[in-house]
Amino acid sequence: MDDQAINEIVAEITPLMIGRAPGKIFQLSSLSLVIDFRLRDHGDLFISVEPAQPRIYLMKRRVRELEKQSVPLTQFAQGLRKELSNTTLRSIEKDPNDRIIWFHFSGVDELGQNQWRAMIAQLTGRAANLFLIDPEGVITNQAREGKGPGQKIGEAYQKPPLTGGRVAKPGEGELIKEIREGRHGSVSAAADAYFSSLLVAQAFNNRAGAARAELRKKITREQKLLKQLELDLASHANSELHKRLGDLLLANLSTANREGRRVTLVDYFAEKAGPVEIEIDEQSTLPEEAERRFALYSRSKRAVKQITSRLAAVRTELDALNSESEALEKIIAARDKTALEKLTAEKSSLPAPARGSKAEKKIPGARSYLSSDGFEILVGRTARDNDYLTFKVARPNDLWLHTGDYSGSHVVVRNATRKDVPHRTLIEAAQLAAQFSQARKDPKVDVHYTQRKFVSKPKGAAPGLVRLTRFKNITVEPKEGVERL
């Protein structure tokens, strides 16, 4: 959000919010929240300090929708609710030289003493943050750990140094264009529509990227297999030679000239019978060597037949994967969300085409879901299924989840890239882990999460029991709130 857009937002929300008391707070993600100022038809104040997309505007959503999207309040949001209780918003000021907004509150505490608080929305890219400030200007709470002077709890607040980031010129910038067109009725509505479209595009890109990476991985695997099979076939190219030498050995039983390992034979099958010299084991007789040569011939003949069959199957699979890749690229170029969802849903729910007698099947012992961001979520059924899912199916960068202090299913979020799983997908997976555990009837459940590479199996441990070398914790409501595949 550039400086000009923030000025437009502040000019719109100031007359609407001054004199209003903050009410309920909805936590939409760890760094995004909504504050109800009881503005009725104008909506609620939405603030996000996600470094990639810091933003602020009035958002119109139904309470039920906000509650459905909400996650448990962070420590900052809990402190904000406590500090701003019994206060009224007195003023809103934007720093004239930076993307920083001050919200000044005043009121009377439980002892009848006047109190003053400030909330700072620092929408400055990498340094984006939310702060609570006491009357002396000292930071008492923050949404995320700050860096630099005046950006940490206990320090007098100082705005971060200018980063030299681009500020849109008057009339430039997609958001400003959206606002200037006036199609949405208000500045906040234009901002909401603009950022919602960005989130939809981001979800599309994440889903497309995951599908593309998975396809490339399959194609690379098949290409390696094809190359290896071709090498194996080439190694059996001389199978007829073994049969010919076996016949020659039997034909020369009485005439062969043998000196140590070297045996000289007469090639009776050539137009001009000439000598043929071969090496054999000194301990082997000529009939034994002939039998060995015939066995090599038979083995090579069987191998060639099997390899040829596998080569045909691999080439067919490669053609299908390349066709699928071309179709995927056309869908991505057309930004066809429906077609992409259909393609990825079919790939997640259907087994891969059979190849010979070893057809790949749907993962046994696991429930499969699709997150709102397009990530596949797998949930184990039994303790042994959990082990299979975690140690046979999951890859090192996949996200792994399990309830803390309760027995339950192992949950794996497939992640084909090294990027972090979107927070919304994390919440949905954690809710599934809580739902499929012994804590499913609790209102809130702690869930541990980490990358699969930090999960190990203690020697001799019972099925389902694992050790985590590092993990984080999140508290969620148990529920099955995503699409079942």
Disulfide bonds with the S-S distance in Angstrom:
none
